[in-house]
Amino acid sequence: MGLFWDLVQQSQIQEQKSHAASLEERVRNLEDELYKTQQLLIKTLRALEESTNQDIDGDGRVG
């Protein structure tokens, strides 16, 4: 019975490691996507400020 229990526990440990690696990869992908979204937002804001000649984000300058 002890050997069977050890195999079950080892299987559960491997499953948790796999899940953790998958979660880390998903977090990394989300962080990359957030960065890209932020960069696009900055470019869009600059273009909007330049086209309207207004300080939209309140940083004291246009563009």
Backbone as XML, in Angstrom:
<?xml version="1.0"?>
<chain id="A" units="angstrom">
  <residue number="1" name="MET">
    <atom name="N" x="0.829" y="-1.203" z="0.000"/>
    <atom name="CA" x="0.000" y="0.000" z="0.000"/>
    <atom name="C" x="0.866" y="1.257" z="0.000"/>
  </residue>
  <residue number="2" name="GLY">
    <atom name="N" x="2.019" y="1.212" z="0.695"/>
    <atom name="CA" x="2.896" y="2.367" z="0.772"/>
    <atom name="C" x="3.428" y="2.778" z="-0.582"/>
  </residue>
  <residue number="3" name="LEU">
    <atom name="N" x="3.778" y="1.812" z="-1.433"/>
    <atom name="CA" x="4.302" y="2.112" z="-2.766"/>
    <atom name="C" x="3.222" y="2.773" z="-3.628"/>
  </residue>
  <residue number="4" name="PHE">
    <atom name="N" x="1.994" y="2.249" z="-3.534"/>
    <atom name="CA" x="0.890" y="2.830" z="-4.297"/>
    <atom name="C" x="0.649" y="4.277" z="-3.875"/>
  </residue>
  <residue number="5" name="TRP">
    <atom name="N" x="0.659" y="4.517" z="-2.559"/>
    <atom name="CA" x="0.439" y="5.871" z="-2.047"/>
    <atom name="C" x="1.531" y="6.823" z="-2.517"/>
  </residue>
  <residue number="6" name="ASP">
    <atom name="N" x="2.787" y="6.346" z="-2.530"/>
    <atom name="CA" x="3.901" y="7.160" z="-3.014"/>
    <atom name="C" x="3.701" y="7.535" z="-4.477"/>
  </residue>
  <residue number="7" name="LEU">
    <atom name="N" x="3.220" y="6.596" z="-5.282"/>
    <atom name="CA" x="2.968" y="6.878" z="-6.701"/>
    <atom name="C" x="1.858" y="7.913" z="-6.870"/>
  </residue>
  <residue number="8" name="VAL">
    <atom name="N" x="0.827" y="7.802" z="-6.068"/>
    <atom name="CA" x="-0.278" y="8.765" z="-6.127"/>
    <atom name="C" x="0.233" y="10.158" z="-5.764"/>
  </residue>
  <residue number="9" name="GLN">
    <atom name="N" x="1.015" y="10.230" z="-4.697"/>
    <atom name="CA" x="1.540" y="11.529" z="-4.267"/>
    <atom name="C" x="2.476" y="12.123" z="-5.320"/>
  </residue>
  <residue number="10" name="GLN">
    <atom name="N" x="3.313" y="11.282" z="-5.918"/>
    <atom name="CA" x="4.233" y="11.763" z="-6.955"/>
    <atom name="C" x="3.454" y="12.298" z="-8.150"/>
  </residue>
  <residue number="11" name="SER">
    <atom name="N" x="2.388" y="11.611" z="-8.511"/>
    <atom name="CA" x="1.538" y="12.060" z="-9.614"/>
    <atom name="C" x="0.918" y="13.424" z="-9.298"/>
  </residue>
  <residue number="12" name="GLN">
    <atom name="N" x="0.458" y="13.596" z="-8.068"/>
    <atom name="CA" x="-0.145" y="14.868" z="-7.666"/>
    <atom name="C" x="0.892" y="15.986" z="-7.660"/>
  </residue>
  <residue number="13" name="ILE">
    <atom name="N" x="2.098" y="15.684" z="-7.231"/>
    <atom name="CA" x="3.174" y="16.680" z="-7.223"/>
    <atom name="C" x="3.492" y="17.112" z="-8.652"/>
  </residue>
  <residue number="14" name="GLN">
    <atom name="N" x="3.586" y="16.165" z="-9.566"/>
    <atom name="CA" x="3.876" y="16.485" z="-10.965"/>
    <atom name="C" x="2.746" y="17.332" z="-11.570"/>
  </residue>
  <residue number="15" name="GLU">
    <atom name="N" x="1.524" y="16.998" z="-11.219"/>
    <atom name="CA" x="0.379" y="17.765" z="-11.724"/>
    <atom name="C" x="0.434" y="19.210" z="-11.227"/>
  </residue>
  <residue number="16" name="GLN">
    <atom name="N" x="0.782" y="19.397" z="-9.951"/>
    <atom name="CA" x="0.884" y="20.741" z="-9.396"/>
    <atom name="C" x="2.015" y="21.533" z="-10.051"/>
  </residue>
  <residue number="17" name="LYS">
    <atom name="N" x="3.147" y="20.871" z="-10.303"/>
    <atom name="CA" x="4.262" y="21.544" z="-10.977"/>
    <atom name="C" x="3.852" y="21.983" z="-12.374"/>
  </residue>
  <residue number="18" name="SER">
    <atom name="N" x="3.150" y="21.118" z="-13.066"/>
    <atom name="CA" x="2.696" y="21.448" z="-14.416"/>
    <atom name="C" x="1.730" y="22.623" z="-14.385"/>
  </residue>
  <residue number="19" name="HIS">
    <atom name="N" x="0.830" y="22.601" z="-13.418"/>
    <atom name="CA" x="-0.146" y="23.689" z="-13.294"/>
    <atom name="C" x="0.553" y="25.002" z="-12.967"/>
  </residue>
  <residue number="20" name="ALA">
    <atom name="N" x="1.539" y="24.959" z="-12.092"/>
    <atom name="CA" x="2.277" y="26.167" z="-11.714"/>
    <atom name="C" x="3.025" y="26.733" z="-12.916"/>
  </residue>
  <residue number="21" name="ALA">
    <atom name="N" x="3.668" y="25.860" z="-13.696"/>
    <atom name="CA" x="4.390" y="26.323" z="-14.885"/>
    <atom name="C" x="3.418" y="26.941" z="-15.875"/>
  </residue>
  <residue number="22" name="SER">
    <atom name="N" x="2.263" y="26.325" z="-16.026"/>
    <atom name="CA" x="1.246" y="26.855" z="-16.934"/>
    <atom name="C" x="0.755" y="28.215" z="-16.446"/>
  </residue>
  <residue number="23" name="LEU">
    <atom name="N" x="0.550" y="28.329" z="-15.151"/>
    <atom name="CA" x="0.090" y="29.594" z="-14.580"/>
    <atom name="C" x="1.138" y="30.679" z="-14.760"/>
  </residue>
  <residue number="24" name="GLU">
    <atom name="N" x="2.413" y="30.350" z="-14.524"/>
    <atom name="CA" x="3.486" y="31.326" z="-14.718"/>
    <atom name="C" x="3.539" y="31.784" z="-16.169"/>
  </residue>
  <residue number="25" name="GLU">
    <atom name="N" x="3.344" y="30.865" z="-17.089"/>
    <atom name="CA" x="3.361" y="31.227" z="-18.509"/>
    <atom name="C" x="2.178" y="32.127" z="-18.842"/>
  </residue>
  <residue number="26" name="ARG">
    <atom name="N" x="1.007" y="31.819" z="-18.288"/>
    <atom name="CA" x="-0.166" y="32.653" z="-18.543"/>
    <atom name="C" x="0.028" y="34.055" z="-17.975"/>
  </residue>
  <residue number="27" name="VAL">
    <atom name="N" x="0.621" y="34.154" z="-16.780"/>
    <atom name="CA" x="0.878" y="35.466" z="-16.178"/>
    <atom name="C" x="1.865" y="36.238" z="-17.037"/>
  </residue>
  <residue number="28" name="ARG">
    <atom name="N" x="2.920" y="35.570" z="-17.499"/>
    <atom name="CA" x="3.914" y="36.226" z="-18.358"/>
    <atom name="C" x="3.255" y="36.735" z="-19.642"/>
  </residue>
  <residue number="29" name="ASN">
    <atom name="N" x="2.376" y="35.933" z="-20.237"/>
    <atom name="CA" x="1.677" y="36.358" z="-21.450"/>
    <atom name="C" x="0.764" y="37.551" z="-21.176"/>
  </residue>
  <residue number="30" name="LEU">
    <atom name="N" x="0.086" y="37.527" z="-20.042"/>
    <atom name="CA" x="-0.781" y="38.655" z="-19.683"/>
    <atom name="C" x="0.024" y="39.928" z="-19.442"/>
  </residue>
  <residue number="31" name="GLU">
    <atom name="N" x="1.183" y="39.797" z="-18.812"/>
    <atom name="CA" x="2.034" y="40.962" z="-18.589"/>
    <atom name="C" x="2.530" y="41.531" z="-19.914"/>
  </residue>
  <residue number="32" name="ASP">
    <atom name="N" x="2.895" y="40.661" z="-20.848"/>
    <atom name="CA" x="3.325" y="41.118" z="-22.175"/>
    <atom name="C" x="2.190" y="41.830" z="-22.898"/>
  </residue>
  <residue number="33" name="GLU">
    <atom name="N" x="0.996" y="41.256" z="-22.814"/>
    <atom name="CA" x="-0.162" y="41.865" z="-23.474"/>
    <atom name="C" x="-0.498" y="43.211" z="-22.837"/>
  </residue>
  <residue number="34" name="LEU">
    <atom name="N" x="-0.388" y="43.319" z="-21.525"/>
    <atom name="CA" x="-0.628" y="44.587" z="-20.839"/>
    <atom name="C" x="0.366" y="45.643" z="-21.297"/>
  </residue>
  <residue number="35" name="TYR">
    <atom name="N" x="1.638" y="45.265" z="-21.403"/>
    <atom name="CA" x="2.662" y="46.209" z="-21.854"/>
    <atom name="C" x="2.348" y="46.717" z="-23.260"/>
  </residue>
  <residue number="36" name="LYS">
    <atom name="N" x="1.979" y="45.810" z="-24.153"/>
    <atom name="CA" x="1.657" y="46.203" z="-25.533"/>
    <atom name="C" x="0.438" y="47.121" z="-25.552"/>
  </residue>
  <residue number="37" name="THR">
    <atom name="N" x="-0.543" y="46.825" z="-24.726"/>
    <atom name="CA" x="-1.748" y="47.657" z="-24.663"/>
    <atom name="C" x="-1.415" y="49.050" z="-24.142"/>
  </residue>
  <residue number="38" name="GLN">
    <atom name="N" x="-0.559" y="49.118" z="-23.126"/>
    <atom name="CA" x="-0.156" y="50.410" z="-22.583"/>
    <atom name="C" x="0.603" y="51.230" z="-23.620"/>
  </residue>
  <residue number="39" name="GLN">
    <atom name="N" x="1.479" y="50.596" z="-24.371"/>
    <atom name="CA" x="2.233" y="51.309" z="-25.404"/>
    <atom name="C" x="1.303" y="51.838" z="-26.489"/>
  </residue>
  <residue number="40" name="LEU">
    <atom name="N" x="0.317" y="51.038" z="-26.877"/>
    <atom name="CA" x="-0.651" y="51.484" z="-27.874"/>
    <atom name="C" x="-1.473" y="52.649" z="-27.340"/>
  </residue>
  <residue number="41" name="LEU">
    <atom name="N" x="-1.853" y="52.588" z="-26.081"/>
    <atom name="CA" x="-2.622" y="53.670" z="-25.464"/>
    <atom name="C" x="-1.820" y="54.967" z="-25.457"/>
  </residue>
  <residue number="42" name="ILE">
    <atom name="N" x="-0.547" y="54.879" z="-25.134"/>
    <atom name="CA" x="0.313" y="56.075" z="-25.126"/>
    <atom name="C" x="0.409" y="56.670" z="-26.525"/>
  </residue>
  <residue number="43" name="LYS">
    <atom name="N" x="0.623" y="55.823" z="-27.532"/>
    <atom name="CA" x="0.703" y="56.319" z="-28.915"/>
    <atom name="C" x="-0.611" y="56.963" z="-29.348"/>
  </residue>
  <residue number="44" name="THR">
    <atom name="N" x="-1.707" y="56.333" z="-28.977"/>
    <atom name="CA" x="-3.024" y="56.862" z="-29.346"/>
    <atom name="C" x="-3.271" y="58.204" z="-28.673"/>
  </residue>
  <residue number="45" name="LEU">
    <atom name="N" x="-2.926" y="58.309" z="-27.404"/>
    <atom name="CA" x="-3.107" y="59.564" z="-26.672"/>
    <atom name="C" x="-2.272" y="60.679" z="-27.272"/>
  </residue>
  <residue number="46" name="ARG">
    <atom name="N" x="-1.022" y="60.367" z="-27.605"/>
    <atom name="CA" x="-0.166" y="61.390" z="-28.222"/>
    <atom name="C" x="-0.753" y="61.869" z="-29.548"/>
  </residue>
  <residue number="47" name="ALA">
    <atom name="N" x="-1.204" y="60.928" z="-30.357"/>
    <atom name="CA" x="-1.781" y="61.296" z="-31.653"/>
    <atom name="C" x="-3.038" y="62.135" z="-31.458"/>
  </residue>
  <residue number="48" name="LEU">
    <atom name="N" x="-3.863" y="61.777" z="-30.496"/>
    <atom name="CA" x="-5.088" y="62.530" z="-30.223"/>
    <atom name="C" x="-4.767" y="63.923" z="-29.724"/>
  </residue>
  <residue number="49" name="GLU">
    <atom name="N" x="-3.786" y="64.037" z="-28.815"/>
    <atom name="CA" x="-3.398" y="65.355" z="-28.323"/>
    <atom name="C" x="-2.850" y="66.224" z="-29.449"/>
  </residue>
  <residue number="50" name="GLU">
    <atom name="N" x="-2.048" y="65.636" z="-30.312"/>
    <atom name="CA" x="-1.478" y="66.414" z="-31.419"/>
    <atom name="C" x="-2.551" y="66.840" z="-32.422"/>
  </residue>
  <residue number="51" name="SER">
    <atom name="N" x="-3.513" y="65.963" z="-32.661"/>
    <atom name="CA" x="-4.542" y="66.321" z="-33.649"/>
    <atom name="C" x="-5.533" y="67.344" z="-33.102"/>
  </residue>
  <residue number="52" name="THR">
    <atom name="N" x="-5.779" y="67.341" z="-31.787"/>
    <atom name="CA" x="-6.712" y="68.306" z="-31.204"/>
    <atom name="C" x="-5.997" y="69.507" z="-30.594"/>
  </residue>
  <residue number="53" name="ASN">
    <atom name="N" x="-4.665" y="69.400" z="-30.472"/>
    <atom name="CA" x="-3.852" y="70.450" z="-29.867"/>
    <atom name="C" x="-4.329" y="70.763" z="-28.445"/>
  </residue>
  <residue number="54" name="GLN">
    <atom name="N" x="-4.655" y="69.704" z="-27.690"/>
    <atom name="CA" x="-5.091" y="69.857" z="-26.300"/>
    <atom name="C" x="-4.318" y="68.888" z="-25.404"/>
  </residue>
  <residue number="55" name="ASP">
    <atom name="N" x="-4.131" y="69.294" z="-24.159"/>
    <atom name="CA" x="-3.495" y="68.439" z="-23.161"/>
    <atom name="C" x="-4.573" y="67.566" z="-22.529"/>
  </residue>
  <residue number="56" name="ILE">
    <atom name="N" x="-4.757" y="66.369" z="-23.031"/>
    <atom name="CA" x="-5.830" y="65.483" z="-22.576"/>
    <atom name="C" x="-5.458" y="64.756" z="-21.289"/>
  </residue>
  <residue number="57" name="ASP">
    <atom name="N" x="-4.220" y="64.328" z="-21.150"/>
    <atom name="CA" x="-3.823" y="63.528" z="-19.991"/>
    <atom name="C" x="-3.365" y="64.364" z="-18.795"/>
  </residue>
  <residue number="58" name="GLY">
    <atom name="N" x="-3.348" y="65.666" z="-18.934"/>
    <atom name="CA" x="-3.034" y="66.543" z="-17.821"/>
    <atom name="C" x="-1.584" y="66.588" z="-17.415"/>
  </residue>
  <residue number="59" name="ASP">
    <atom name="N" x="-0.678" y="66.254" z="-18.344"/>
    <atom name="CA" x="0.748" y="66.280" z="-18.004"/>
    <atom name="C" x="1.384" y="67.642" z="-18.276"/>
  </residue>
  <residue number="60" name="GLY">
    <atom name="N" x="0.590" y="68.606" z="-18.726"/>
    <atom name="CA" x="1.092" y="69.950" z="-18.926"/>
    <atom name="C" x="1.690" y="70.187" z="-20.307"/>
  </residue>
  <residue number="61" name="ARG">
    <atom name="N" x="1.560" y="69.205" z="-21.186"/>
    <atom name="CA" x="2.079" y="69.388" z="-22.544"/>
    <atom name="C" x="1.195" y="68.645" z="-23.537"/>
  </residue>
  <residue number="62" name="VAL">
    <atom name="N" x="1.290" y="69.083" z="-24.778"/>
    <atom name="CA" x="0.534" y="68.441" z="-25.865"/>
    <atom name="C" x="1.462" y="67.513" z="-26.606"/>
  </residue>
  <residue number="63" name="GLY">
    <atom name="N" x="1.051" y="66.272" z="-26.756"/>
    <atom name="CA" x="1.854" y="65.298" z="-27.512"/>
    <atom name="C" x="2.741" y="64.454" z="-26.679"/>
  </residue>
</chain>
